[in-house]
Amino acid sequence: MSDTKVIVAGARPIAALAIASVLAMGASIEYFGLIEKLTQQSGDGYRIGVQVDRFAPIAARTGGAARLGYFNDREKGSVGAQAALSSAQFALAPQLLIVDQERKDIEWWVGDFTAPREFVKIGDVLGMSLAADLGNGVVLYRRRVAK
């Protein structure tokens, strides 16, 4: 077995490598510029940015609670209900959303509504107090402590 070493020397191989590197860098810059332009044109098709803005005040008002209850006014089990839950979970991460309204160990609950409702009455029915109407259909409730 022989240990053969190949040594590239001279100006031509070094110049070729430099030219290839410059061309690759230029192509990368052009590619990322094109992607940025296309992204700006397409916008936020799924309105994720809007969801993040809607739910932004929740973390500060709940003291960063690790788990929050969540419910919405869409038909249970529908695609719309699942999409609303998924977008809310994305917007509120790393806080986890719990959908089970029977859970008594969850203090803070987020209501996600598509239209104005009687938020105080909804909370009363669920055994919760209205903590804040944050606008845009986002309502924060607090579970009442049993006496």
Beta strands, then each sheet from edge to edge (+ up, - down):
strand 1: 67-72
strand 2: 96-98
strand 3: 108-112
strand 4: 128-135
strand 5: 138-143
sheet 1: 2+ 1+ 3+ 5- 4+
end
